[in-house]
Amino acid sequence: MATTDKAKNTAQQAKGKLKETVGKVSGDDKLRAEGKADQVKGNVKQAGEKLKDAFKK
């Protein structure tokens, strides 16, 4: 299950990066902000998964 969660988090980070880039290119500040927010969410979730893994060892 943790591997699936990590993959989802990585996908969310990638989606956020894509949104941010599209927003930057198109001049859409809202889309750019959404992209940054998605990246932050993915990073926080990924950190949580790493923390869980550290306690499992």
Buried (B, 14 or more C-beta within 10 A) or exposed (E): EEEEBBEBBEEBBEBBBBBBEEBEEEEBEEBBEBBBEBBEBBBEBBEEBEEEEEEEE
